[in-house]
Amino acid sequence: MATYKKITEYIKNNNGFTVKSCWIAHVKELYGLNPRIATNRIKLTKRTNPCPKNKKNLIKNAFSHFEMI
């Protein structure tokens, strides 16, 4: 499974912007990929920075590239 750093680098190289690790974790959660729990996360049941709708598909494409889904 690809690391958060590899996913971020892939998206930056192919799309020209940097995604936040919390966005990657949110999309992982949506696809049942068991994201790691951040040590600084305030509430385990609520996301303070969910992934924007327009970025979800790009992160999903990165998951497909790394054969995670």
Secondary structure, DSSP 8 states (H G I E B T S, - for coil): ---HHHHHHHHHHHHSS---HHHHHHHHHHTT------TT-S-SS--SS---HHHHHHHHHHHHHTT--
